[in-house]
Amino acid sequence: MENEFSRIDQNKRRGWSRWSASVIEEGVVSVGDAVYLEDI
């Protein structure tokens, strides 16, 4: 099973993968607000 990632593929098994994030700037986010993902 080397390099086998399908078990945690978010598109195949929603909820099995884990996501992480960092807060760059504190603030309030409401439903409908635009959110941008950045590669760091």
HULIN-V756630 format. One record per residue. N is the residue number from 1. RES is the residue in one small letter. SS is DSSP state (@ for helix, = for strand, . for the rest). OMEGA is omega in degrees with one decimal (none if undefined). D_FIRST is the distance of its C-alpha to the first C-alpha in whole Angstrom. Layout:
[[N	RES	SS	OMEGA	D_FIRST] [N	RES	SS	OMEGA	D_FIRST]]
This chain:
[[1	m	.	178.6	0] [2	e	.	-179.5	4] [3	n	.	179.2	6] [4	e	.	-176.4	5] [5	f	.	-175.4	9] [6	s	@	179.9	10] [7	r	@	-179.2	11] [8	i	@	178.1	13] [9	d	.	-176.9	14] [10	q	.	-179.6	18] [11	n	.	-179.2	19] [12	k	.	-177.3	17] [13	r	.	-177.3	17] [14	r	.	178.1	21] [15	g	.	-179.0	21] [16	w	.	-179.1	18] [17	s	.	178.5	17] [18	r	.	178.2	20] [19	w	.	174.1	22] [20	s	.	-178.0	25] [21	a	.	174.7	28] [22	s	.	177.0	31] [23	v	.	179.0	35] [24	i	.	-179.5	37] [25	e	.	179.6	40] [26	e	.	177.1	41] [27	g	.	-179.2	43] [28	v	.	175.4	43] [29	v	.	-179.6	40] [30	s	.	176.8	42] [31	v	.	179.9	40] [32	g	.	177.3	41] [33	d	.	175.8	41] [34	a	.	178.2	39] [35	v	.	-178.1	36] [36	y	.	175.3	34] [37	l	.	-179.5	31] [38	e	.	171.1	31] [39	d	.	-178.5	28] [40	i	.	none	29]]
